[in-house]
Amino acid sequence: MDPETAHLVAIRLASLNLSPIDRTTNDKILESTVWGKTFPTPIGLAAGFDKHAEAIDGLLRMGFSFVEVF
């Protein structure tokens, strides 16, 4: 599968909540607070992956602490 098709499939599956679900418990030592907002881990998804904000909920369920869209 070419990269563009793989990207489209990943976004589509996440938008349908068919992506993996992170069921792990985060260690408190990983918690970060930035501008008054607390994140459970420092791992987020940078802008560009979900350009049209189609799969935010599915990506957050995968375990990202934040998903940046524009």
Secondary structure, DSSP 8 states (H G I E B T S, - for coil): --HHHHHHHHHHHHHTT-S--------GGG-EEETTEEESSS--B-TTTTTT--SHHHHHHTT-S-B---
